[in-house]
Amino acid sequence: MTRGGMLKFRIKREAEQNMRAAKRLDEIVISIGALGDEDLLDLADIFRHQPETPIFRWASTEMARRKITL
């Protein structure tokens, strides 16, 4: 395989990996939104001491949308 061919292959492989990662991330966000109120509160409680984490921020956003608090 030529250098150009190897580069194209690597770029394509990385793009596919990025698409799979983005899909998994979307699935996580959807899963958080599908939690019942009690489970959502449990998730937020688990991460409350790490408010900078994406999971806490997503849980907090969903809690605000539902008008529920810890």
ROKETOR-891721 format. One record per residue: x, y, z of N, C-alpha, C in turn. Coordinates in steps of 0.1 Angstrom, whole numbers. Layout:
<pts>
(pt (X, Y, Z), (X, Y, Z), (X, Y, Z))
...
</pts>
This chain:
<pts>
(pt (9, -12, 0), (0, 0, 0), (9, 12, 0))
(pt (5, 22, -8), (13, 35, -9), (11, 43, 4))
(pt (19, 53, 6), (18, 62, 17), (4, 69, 16))
(pt (0, 74, 5), (-12, 81, 3), (-24, 71, 6))
(pt (-23, 59, 2), (-33, 49, 5), (-34, 46, 20))
(pt (-23, 45, 26), (-23, 43, 41), (-29, 54, 48))
(pt (-26, 66, 44), (-32, 78, 50), (-47, 79, 48))
(pt (-52, 76, 36), (-66, 76, 34), (-73, 65, 42))
(pt (-66, 53, 44), (-72, 43, 52), (-73, 47, 66))
(pt (-62, 53, 71), (-62, 57, 85), (-73, 68, 88))
(pt (-74, 78, 78), (-84, 88, 80), (-98, 82, 80))
(pt (-100, 73, 71), (-113, 66, 70), (-116, 58, 83))
(pt (-106, 51, 88), (-108, 43, 100), (-111, 53, 112))
(pt (-104, 64, 113), (-106, 73, 124), (-120, 80, 123))
(pt (-124, 83, 111), (-138, 88, 109), (-148, 78, 114))
(pt (-147, 66, 110), (-156, 55, 114), (-156, 54, 129))
(pt (-144, 54, 136), (-144, 53, 150), (-151, 65, 157))
(pt (-149, 77, 151), (-155, 89, 156), (-170, 88, 155))
(pt (-175, 83, 144), (-190, 81, 142), (-195, 72, 152))
(pt (-188, 61, 155), (-193, 51, 164), (-193, 57, 178))
(pt (-183, 65, 182), (-182, 71, 195), (-194, 81, 196))
(pt (-196, 89, 186), (-207, 99, 187), (-221, 92, 188))
(pt (-222, 80, 181), (-235, 73, 183), (-236, 68, 197))
(pt (-226, 62, 203), (-226, 57, 217), (-230, 69, 226))
(pt (-224, 80, 224), (-227, 92, 232), (-241, 96, 231))
(pt (-247, 96, 219), (-261, 99, 217), (-270, 89, 225))
(pt (-266, 76, 224), (-273, 66, 231), (-273, 68, 246))
(pt (-262, 73, 252), (-261, 75, 266), (-270, 87, 270))
(pt (-270, 97, 262), (-278, 109, 265), (-293, 105, 264))
(pt (-297, 97, 254), (-311, 92, 253), (-314, 84, 265))
(pt (-305, 75, 269), (-307, 66, 281), (-310, 74, 293))
(pt (-302, 85, 295), (-304, 94, 307), (-318, 100, 307))
(pt (-322, 105, 295), (-335, 111, 293), (-346, 101, 295))
(pt (-344, 88, 293), (-354, 78, 295), (-356, 73, 309))
(pt (-346, 77, 318), (-347, 72, 332), (-360, 77, 338))
(pt (-365, 69, 347), (-376, 74, 356), (-370, 85, 366))
(pt (-379, 92, 372), (-375, 103, 381), (-365, 98, 392))
(pt (-369, 87, 398), (-361, 82, 410), (-347, 78, 405))
(pt (-347, 71, 393), (-334, 66, 388), (-325, 78, 384))
(pt (-332, 88, 378), (-325, 101, 374), (-319, 107, 386))
(pt (-327, 108, 397), (-322, 114, 409), (-310, 106, 415))
(pt (-311, 93, 414), (-300, 84, 419), (-287, 87, 411))
(pt (-289, 88, 398), (-277, 91, 389), (-271, 104, 393))
(pt (-279, 114, 394), (-274, 128, 398), (-267, 127, 411))
(pt (-273, 120, 421), (-267, 119, 434), (-254, 112, 434))
(pt (-252, 102, 426), (-239, 95, 424), (-228, 105, 420))
(pt (-232, 114, 411), (-222, 123, 405), (-222, 137, 411))
(pt (-230, 139, 421), (-231, 153, 426), (-218, 159, 431))
(pt (-209, 151, 435), (-196, 156, 440), (-186, 158, 429))
(pt (-191, 155, 417), (-183, 157, 404), (-191, 165, 394))
(pt (-195, 177, 398), (-204, 185, 389), (-198, 188, 375))
(pt (-185, 187, 374), (-179, 190, 361), (-180, 179, 351))
(pt (-185, 167, 355), (-186, 156, 346), (-198, 157, 337))
(pt (-197, 152, 324), (-208, 153, 315), (-220, 146, 320))
(pt (-219, 135, 327), (-230, 127, 332), (-238, 136, 342))
(pt (-232, 142, 351), (-239, 151, 360), (-246, 162, 353))
(pt (-239, 168, 344), (-245, 180, 336), (-257, 175, 329))
(pt (-256, 163, 322), (-268, 158, 315), (-279, 155, 324))
(pt (-276, 149, 335), (-286, 145, 345), (-293, 158, 351))
(pt (-284, 168, 354), (-290, 181, 359), (-299, 188, 349))
(pt (-295, 188, 336), (-303, 194, 326), (-316, 187, 325))
(pt (-316, 173, 325), (-329, 166, 325), (-337, 168, 337))
(pt (-331, 169, 349), (-338, 172, 361), (-345, 186, 360))
(pt (-338, 196, 355), (-343, 209, 353), (-355, 209, 344))
(pt (-354, 201, 333), (-365, 200, 324), (-377, 195, 330))
(pt (-375, 185, 339), (-386, 179, 346), (-391, 186, 359))
(pt (-383, 196, 362), (-386, 204, 374), (-385, 196, 387))
(pt (-374, 188, 388), (-372, 180, 400), (-358, 184, 405))
(pt (-356, 182, 418), (-343, 185, 424), (-339, 174, 433))
(pt (-326, 174, 436), (-320, 164, 446), (-325, 167, 460))
</pts>
